[in-house]
Amino acid sequence: MYSAPFEVCLNITSSCNLSCKHCLNRNLPNCEPDLSTAELLRVIDQLAEAKVFKVNIFGGEPLVHPDFFLVVEHLNKYPLQLSLNTNGTLIDRSIAKWLKQHKIKNIAVSFDGSKQEVMDKTRGEGTFKKNIKGIESLLAEGVSVLLSATLTKINYKDVKGMVLLAKELKANTIRFNHVFFAGNAACFIKQVYLSPDEELEAINEVCRANEEFPDFIYKTSTYLCQKEKLNQMKHYQPTRDKIVVSPCGAAGNKCNIRPDGWVTPCELIWDVKCGNLKQQTLVDIWQNSQQMNEFRRPMEINLDDLPECKSCQYQYICFIGHRCYPYYYPGGVKDRSLYCWLNETQTQLKDNVIKL
């Protein structure tokens, strides 16, 4: 175990100028007020003292923070590698130039449709034009731009369109991610979460685009990883007693700091509270938190609690390889209505998997 995290996702605000249906950190229950700017600056001092190497600036929308520029300037005082996650709608050429001058040379921009009617349906009216303008501003200033697309029922048929537009804009790369169950995504789950059949179609679309445009789609896109898991599943020996989910990077080399000061194992897991920086230091939480240490051990799922899953080949898809999935299923893993690949009558499902 590292004595301190190598990488930290620092969420500087819970505020955002948008309210996207798939957002995992909007409208979270039981949140406390955001850290003040003074508290946030002291947290940055802790990151430097702990010799954290990389800081990813998250939100909400980071640029909504009234002291965004002050926060970034404070980060610049230390030898930290910086990146930024943004929806891009508040960025113009002058801001893009300022970001590059302040060590933010790699930016992930949310990007959820190649057409106005697709993106605006997810993110709100007028978002598409502002998003494209922000992307163009960053690229014009020589900033490396990763376009980050979350596939939902709204946009999963637009994969090729998004890739073509990303190529036209001359973005550096694009990735395709799954919806995770928190915040707005939990509220709009029936509108955004793909069924198994839709999931297979999305996987095929991403893989076809990856073949057509090799090395342009980000290699760790969860949809490319899902195809690999489907291939590996053919060799998986399902179990009848328990499923063991191995640790991942969460609490291993990285952690997440929420806007209200709570530290969680990673940016995809918001409800596992390991300690609050208003009362504890980051190093203390990292080294001594019971929850952090739990994430560093394999997780065991007793199949007596999930009798329908015993000996099912799809154990590998539902549980193996992504530690946060069992924490995110609404109702927990005992409620199979959403995540189970066999929860509907799908006579073609297994044949489709084999053809992938």
N, C-alpha and C positions, 0 to 999 in steps of 0.2 A: 504493500500500500504506500502511496505517496504520502509524505508528511503534510502536504497541503494539495489542493486540487491543481492540476496542470492547466485546466481550462475552466472558466466560469462564464455562465450566461447571466448577465447583469441586466435585470429588467428595471429600468429607471422610472417608469410611470405605468399606471394602469389605465390612463386616459388614452383615447384614440379618436381620431376624426371620422372613423368608420365603425361599422358594427357588423362585420362579416359573419355569415351564418355558420361557417365552419371554424371560427376562431376558438382556440382552446383556452385563452386567458381573458375572455370578456365575460362579465356578469358571473364571476365566480362567487359561490356562497361563502359567508363567514370571513370575508376579507376585512383587514384593518386598514386604516389610513396609510397612504404612501409615506415612505421615508421623506423627511424634509431634505432640502438641498444640502444643508449642513451635515445631516446624518449620512447622506449619500456620499459626500466627499470623504467622510471618515471611513466609510466602507471601502472606498477606493484606496485609501491609505493602507488599510488592512490587507487588501489584495497584493499591493506592492511589497509590504512587509513579509507576507507569506511566500513571496516569490512565485506568485501565479504568473504563468507565461502568456496566456491568451485570454482576452476578454471580448465576449460577443455582446454587443449592446442591443438589448431587446426592449419591448414595451408590453402592452399597448403599442402606440406609435411613438418611438423615442423623440421625434422632432416636435411632438406636442408639448413636451416638458418645457416649462417656462425658462429653465436654466440649462437647456440642452447644450448650448455652446460652452458654457462655464464648466459643465460636467466633462465634456470632451477635452477641454483645455487642461483640466485637472488630471485626467487620464494620461495626457501627453507629457506630464511631468515625470512619468515613470517608464522604464523599458518594457512596455507591454505591447504585445501584438493585438491590434484592434480590428474588429469587423462590426458591421451594422446590419440589422434586419429592419426593413422599413416597407411600408406599402407604396412608397415612391411618390405619393400624390402631393407632397409638400416641397418637393425638391425642384429647384430651377438651376440655371447655370452657375449663379453666384454661390449657392449653397453647395453644389457639387464641387466647385473649385475649392471652397473652404474645407470640405470634408477631406479631400485629397491632401491638402496642405497640412492637415492635422492627423496624419497617419492612418486614415481610414481609406484604404485603397481596395478593399474587398467588401462588396455590399450585396446582400441577398434581398431582392425585391419581390414581393408577393405579386403573382401574375396568374390570373385565373380565367383567362379567356382570350381568344384571338379576335373577338368581335365585341362591340359595345353591348349588344343585347345579352351576351353570355356573362361577361365580367360584371356588368352593372346589376344583373339579377342576383349575384352573390354579394357584391360589395356596396351597392347603392348607386343611384342615378348620377351620372357624370363622372364616375370613377375611372372608366376606361381611358378617356382622353387625358386626364391628369396623370394617370399611371404611366402612359406611353411618353408623355412629356418629361416626366421624372427620369425614366429610363434613358431617353435620348440625351438628357442633360448630363447624366453621369457618364455615359459612354463618350460624349463629346469632350469631357475633361480627362479622359483616359483612366477612369475608374473601372476595375474589374467587376462585372455584373453577373451574378447568378440569378436567373429567374426561377422563382420557387412557386410551383403550381400544386395546389391541393386538389385532388380529383374527387368530385362529388357527383350526385345525380344531375346536377346542373351543367357540368362541363366535361364529363368523361368522354363524350363523343367528339370533343374538340381537340383531342391530343395532337393530331397532325397539324391542325390549324395553328395551335400554339407554337409548335416547333418551327413551322414555316415563318411565322411572324418573328419569333426570336432570332432566326437566321437573318431575316430581312433587317432587323434592328441592329444586327451585329453584336448581340449579347455574347458573353464568353461561354456560357453553358446554361442548361435548363435542367431542373430536376422535377420529378413527379412523386408526390407524397400522399400518404393515406390521411384520412380524417382521424383525429384522436378524440376520445370521449371526455370532454370537459368544457366548461364555459358555454358559449353559444352553441358549440357543436352538440353538446348534450341536449340542449333545448330544441334544436332543429334536426335531431338525429334522423327522423323519418324522411326529411326533405333532402338530406345531404349524403347519408351513408349508403354505399353501394351494396346491392344484393350480391350473393355469390355469382349469379350469371353476369351481372354488370361488372363485377370484379374481374372475371375472366376476360370479358371483352376489353376492359381497360388495360389489363396486363398484355393482351395481344396487341393492342394499339401502341402501347409504349415500346414493346419489343420490336414491332415492325418499324417504328420511327427510329429506333436505335440501330437497326440494320441499315436503314436508308441513310442515316446521318451518323456514322460511327464516330465515337469520341466526343459527340456534342452533348448527349444526354448524360447528366452527372451519374457516375458509376454507382454511387450509394443511394440512388433513388429507390424508395421503398418498393416501387413496382417492378424494378429490375431484380431487386432482392427477392421479391415474392415469386418471380418466375424460377429463380434458382432454388428456392425452397420447394416449389412444386416438383422440380426435377429430383431433388434429394429425397422427397417424400416417398418416391417409388422404392427406395432402399431402406426406408425406416421400418423398424420392427416395433409395432405398437405394444403398449404395456396394458396390463389389467389391474395393477395395484396403485402405482403412483407415477406422476410425471415430474421429472426434475428439470427445472428451468435454470440454466446457468446464469451467473452474473454477467453484466455488460459494462459499458463505460460509466454508467450512472453510479456515483459514489466510488468509482474505481479510479478514474482520472479526471472526472469533471463533476460539477454540481451547478445548481441553479439558485439565483437569489431573486425572490419575488419582490415586487414594488413595495410591499409592506414589511420587508425585512426578513420574512421567513425563508429559510434555506431548505431546498428540496433536492433529491438525488439528481434530477436532470430537468431540462426545460420542457419535457413532455409529461412530467409528473408533478402536478401542482398541489395535490392534496396530502402528500406524505411530508408532514412538517417535521423537520429534524432539529430545529432550533431557530431562535430569532436573534438577529444581529443587534437588536435594541438591548438585549440582555446578555448575550454571549459573543465571544469572538468567533470569527470564521474558523480558525485553526481548532478551537475547542470543539465546535460543532462537527467539523470534519473528522476529527480523531476519536471523539467520545460519544457521539450521538448513537443511541440504540438503533434508530432507523437506518442511519448510514451503514452501520456494521451489519445490519440485517441484509441490506442490498449487496453486500460483498460476499454473501454466502448463497449457495444454490437455494432456489425456492422449490418446495415440494407441494404438489397438488394431489390430495388423496382422491383417488378415483371412486372410492365408496360414496363420495359426495356427488359424483358425476357418473352414475352407472351407465348412462347412454354412451359415454365416451370410451368405455373400456374396449380395448382392442381395435379402436377406430384409427385408420391410417391417417386421418386428418388431424390427429393430435399434433402432428408435426407443424401443421399450418396454424392451428388455433393457439398453440402455447409455446412451441419451441422457437428460440432464436430472437425473441423480442420481449425482454423482461417486463416492459411496461404494460403489455396487453392485459394480463390478468388483473392489473390494478384499475383498468379503464372500462372494462365491460360494464354497462349499466346494469345494476342489480347483482354484480359480481359474476363469477364464473358459473354459478349454479343456474343463472338465467341464460339459457342457450338460444333464446329467440332471435337475438341479433347476430351473434358472431359465428354460430355453427354453420359450416358449409353445407350441411345436409338437412337443414331445418325446413326446406321446402321440397315439393315434389319436383326433382330435377333429374330426369332419366338420362340426360346427355352429359351430366356434370363430369363423371369419371372419364368418359371418352374424350371430352374436351380437354381435361387436364393432361391426358396421355399425349394429345396432339401438340401441346404447347412446345 
